[in-house]
Amino acid sequence: MVPASFDEDLHRIRFAGGGELRFRPWATLAHRTRLGLLRSDYRQPFGVFGGELPGGLVLAEGFGVTERHEAWW
């Protein structure tokens, strides 16, 4: 498993061993919960990835999701 970093907007993934994927979202599932001290913000965009994987493998286009979940309690 190669370490990776994600842009805040989830549109780019950079791999420590080289390579970078770009993500073009088509639709997003999102849910926000506020219950007193409990909070949850969830976002899961669906779309298309493209770019270069570690090891030099080129991905022209692949469907997938990214996900961000922040919870406080």
HUBELRA-V650754 format. One record per residue. N is the residue number from 1. PHI is phi in radians with two decimals (* if undefined). BURIAL is # if it has 16 or more other C-alpha atoms within 10 Angstrom, else .. Layout:
n=<N | N>
phi=<PHI | PHI>
burial=<BURIAL | BURIAL>
//
This chain:
n=<1 | 2 | 3 | 4 | 5 | 6 | 7 | 8 | 9 | 10 | 11 | 12 | 13 | 14 | 15 | 16 | 17 | 18 | 19 | 20 | 21 | 22 | 23 | 24 | 25 | 26 | 27 | 28 | 29 | 30 | 31 | 32 | 33 | 34 | 35 | 36 | 37 | 38 | 39 | 40 | 41 | 42 | 43 | 44 | 45 | 46 | 47 | 48 | 49 | 50 | 51 | 52 | 53 | 54 | 55 | 56 | 57 | 58 | 59 | 60 | 61 | 62 | 63 | 64 | 65 | 66 | 67 | 68 | 69 | 70 | 71 | 72 | 73>
phi=<* | -1.68 | -1.02 | -2.40 | -2.16 | -2.00 | -1.14 | -0.96 | -1.48 | 1.18 | -1.68 | -2.60 | -2.16 | -1.97 | -1.76 | -1.06 | -1.50 | 1.79 | 1.80 | -2.73 | -1.92 | -1.86 | -2.19 | -1.93 | -1.27 | -1.85 | -2.64 | -2.33 | -1.62 | -2.42 | -2.57 | -2.22 | -2.15 | -2.33 | -2.29 | 1.09 | -1.39 | -1.56 | -2.43 | -2.53 | -2.14 | -2.19 | -2.48 | -2.37 | -1.31 | -1.90 | -3.08 | -2.16 | -1.72 | -2.75 | 2.48 | -2.13 | -1.54 | -0.98 | 1.61 | 1.58 | -1.20 | -1.61 | -1.86 | -1.21 | -2.90 | -2.60 | -1.35 | 3.12 | -2.29 | -2.10 | -2.63 | -2.41 | -2.36 | -2.04 | -2.28 | -2.27 | -2.78>
burial=<. | . | . | . | . | . | . | . | . | # | # | # | # | # | # | . | . | . | # | # | # | # | # | # | # | . | . | . | . | . | . | . | . | . | . | . | . | . | . | . | . | . | # | # | # | # | # | # | # | # | # | # | # | # | . | . | . | . | . | . | . | . | . | . | # | # | . | . | . | . | . | . | .>
//
